[in-house]
């Protein structure tokens, strides 16, 4: 549960994954399709992708502004 504190959207994504898992099970059992119009909405996908990009850009800016270059390089995968 501590890992959720590192990602603001983590709990929301976890709940969404649980919901989608349950939805897929219900669709398999009932042989019906639910929420297809909403789950395959292109506009919603673009908005969610944009939100995620903005969120990670802000996280990156905050990370770079609060750490010096040596500590960033020390923790990076390239060193």
C-alpha positions as CSV (number, residue, x, y, z in Angstrom):
1,X,0.0,0.0,0.0
2,X,3.0,2.3,0.5
3,X,3.6,2.3,-3.3
4,X,0.3,4.1,-3.8
5,X,1.7,7.2,-2.1
6,X,4.3,7.6,-4.8
7,X,1.8,8.0,-7.6
8,X,-1.2,10.3,-7.3
9,X,-3.2,8.4,-9.8
10,X,-2.2,4.9,-8.6
11,X,-5.3,4.2,-6.5
12,X,-7.6,5.4,-9.3
13,X,-5.8,3.1,-11.8
14,X,-5.9,0.2,-9.3
15,X,-9.7,0.6,-8.9
16,X,-10.2,1.0,-12.6
17,X,-8.3,-2.3,-13.2
18,X,-10.4,-4.1,-10.6
19,X,-13.5,-2.7,-12.2
20,X,-12.5,-3.8,-15.7
21,X,-11.5,-7.3,-14.5
22,X,-15.0,-7.7,-12.9
23,X,-16.6,-6.3,-16.0
24,X,-14.8,-8.8,-18.3
25,X,-15.9,-11.6,-16.0
26,X,-19.5,-10.5,-16.1
27,X,-19.3,-10.1,-19.9
28,X,-18.0,-13.6,-20.3
29,X,-20.7,-15.1,-18.0
30,X,-23.6,-13.2,-19.5
31,X,-22.4,-13.1,-23.1
32,X,-23.4,-9.4,-23.2
33,X,-21.3,-6.3,-23.9
34,X,-21.4,-3.4,-21.3
35,X,-19.9,0.1,-21.5
36,X,-18.4,-0.6,-24.9
37,X,-19.3,2.9,-26.1
38,X,-17.4,4.5,-23.1
39,X,-14.4,2.1,-23.0
40,X,-13.6,2.6,-26.7
41,X,-14.1,6.3,-26.8
42,X,-11.3,8.0,-28.7
43,X,-11.8,11.4,-27.2
44,X,-11.7,10.0,-23.7
45,X,-8.5,8.2,-24.5
46,X,-6.9,11.4,-25.7
47,X,-7.9,13.3,-22.6
48,X,-6.6,10.5,-20.3
49,X,-3.3,10.4,-22.3
50,X,-3.0,14.1,-22.1
51,X,-3.7,14.1,-18.4
52,X,-1.1,11.4,-17.8
53,X,1.5,13.3,-19.9
54,X,0.9,16.6,-18.0
55,X,1.0,14.8,-14.6
56,X,4.3,13.1,-15.4
57,X,5.8,16.3,-16.8
58,X,5.0,18.1,-13.6
59,X,6.5,15.2,-11.6
60,X,9.7,15.3,-13.7
61,X,10.0,19.1,-13.2
62,X,9.5,18.8,-9.5
63,X,12.0,15.9,-9.3
64,X,14.7,17.8,-11.3
65,X,14.2,21.0,-9.3
66,X,14.6,19.3,-5.9
67,X,17.6,17.1,-6.7
68,X,21.1,18.0,-8.0
69,X,22.6,16.4,-11.1
70,X,24.9,14.1,-9.2
71,X,22.1,12.5,-7.2
72,X,20.0,12.2,-10.3
73,X,22.8,10.5,-12.2
74,X,23.6,8.3,-9.2
75,X,20.1,6.9,-9.2
76,X,19.6,6.6,-12.9
77,X,19.9,3.4,-14.9
78,X,22.6,4.9,-17.1
79,X,25.3,5.1,-14.4
